[in-house]
Amino acid sequence: MRVSEHPILSFKRGKEIKFIYEEQELAGYEGETIAAALHAAGVKVLSKSAVLHRPRGFFCAIGTCSSCLMVVDGVPNVRVCVTKLKAGMVVRQQHGRGVLA
């Protein structure tokens, strides 16, 4: 699910790192966003809407919408489309507006 070849763009991938998503260990690469790593791992639902609890996925990829808000290391409302992945991060789906842990 990860783009590896492109006719115009080149991709310089960092080293592989591990992180936790919903109690499961996943792998991503240094320099990529949390959302990119999740998408490559097949995770399509990142959060649920505040009012109707509908699934939200990877949408704008530039940090302007609220579709990718997740709980990262216990902090809610993190925009994972612009937040870089770090080794050992704990990432969870966010339901609604998010609550501080």
C-alpha positions as CSV (number, residue, x, y, z in Angstrom):
1,M,0.0,0.0,0.0
2,R,3.1,2.3,0.0
3,V,4.1,4.1,-3.1
4,S,7.6,3.1,-4.0
5,E,8.0,4.2,-7.6
6,H,6.8,7.4,-9.3
7,P,7.7,8.8,-12.7
8,I,8.5,12.3,-11.3
9,L,9.0,12.0,-7.5
10,S,11.8,10.2,-5.8
11,F,11.3,8.6,-2.3
12,K,14.2,8.5,0.2
13,R,13.1,6.1,2.9
14,G,14.6,6.2,6.4
15,K,15.2,3.2,8.5
16,E,12.4,0.9,9.5
17,I,11.0,1.7,13.0
18,K,8.3,0.0,15.1
19,F,5.3,1.6,16.8
20,I,2.1,0.5,18.4
21,Y,-1.4,0.9,17.0
22,E,-4.3,-0.3,19.0
23,E,-2.2,-2.9,20.9
24,Q,-0.6,-4.2,17.7
25,E,3.0,-3.6,16.7
26,L,3.4,-2.1,13.2
27,A,6.3,-0.9,11.2
28,G,6.9,2.4,9.4
29,Y,9.9,4.4,8.2
30,E,11.7,7.4,9.7
31,G,10.6,10.6,8.0
32,E,7.1,9.5,7.1
33,T,4.0,10.6,8.8
34,I,1.9,8.5,11.2
35,A,-1.0,8.5,8.7
36,A,1.3,7.2,5.9
37,A,2.6,4.4,8.0
38,L,-1.0,3.4,9.0
39,H,-2.3,3.6,5.5
40,A,0.6,1.4,4.3
41,A,-0.3,-1.1,7.0
42,G,-3.9,-1.2,5.7
43,V,-5.5,1.0,8.4
44,K,-8.2,3.1,6.7
45,V,-10.2,4.4,9.7
46,L,-8.3,6.9,11.8
47,S,-11.0,8.3,14.0
48,K,-14.8,8.6,14.5
49,S,-16.8,11.9,14.0
50,A,-17.8,13.7,17.2
51,V,-21.6,13.8,16.6
52,L,-22.6,10.8,14.4
53,H,-19.6,8.6,15.2
54,R,-19.0,8.0,11.5
55,P,-15.5,6.7,10.4
56,R,-13.0,9.2,9.3
57,G,-10.0,8.4,7.1
58,F,-6.9,9.9,5.4
59,F,-8.3,13.0,3.6
60,C,-6.4,16.2,3.1
61,A,-2.9,15.1,4.1
62,I,-1.9,18.8,4.8
63,G,-3.3,19.2,8.4
64,T,-6.3,21.5,7.6
65,C,-9.2,19.1,8.1
66,S,-10.1,17.1,11.2
67,S,-10.3,13.6,9.6
68,C,-7.0,12.3,10.9
69,L,-7.3,13.3,14.6
70,M,-5.9,10.5,16.7
71,V,-4.6,9.9,20.2
72,V,-0.7,9.7,20.1
73,D,1.2,8.8,23.3
74,G,-1.9,9.7,25.3
75,V,-2.4,13.2,23.7
76,P,-5.7,13.6,21.8
77,N,-6.4,15.6,18.7
78,V,-3.0,15.0,17.0
79,R,-3.1,15.5,13.3
80,V,-1.4,12.3,12.1
81,C,-1.2,13.4,8.5
82,V,1.5,16.0,9.4
83,T,3.0,14.4,12.5
84,K,6.2,12.4,11.9
85,L,6.4,8.8,13.1
86,K,8.8,8.0,15.9
87,A,10.0,4.7,17.2
88,G,7.8,3.4,20.1
89,M,4.9,5.7,19.6
90,V,1.5,4.5,20.9
91,V,-1.3,5.5,18.5
92,R,-5.0,5.0,19.1
93,Q,-8.2,5.8,17.3
94,Q,-10.0,8.8,18.6
95,H,-13.7,8.7,19.2
96,G,-15.3,12.1,19.2
97,R,-13.5,15.2,20.5
98,G,-10.9,13.3,22.5
99,V,-10.2,13.2,26.2
100,L,-6.8,13.8,27.9
101,A,-5.5,10.6,29.5
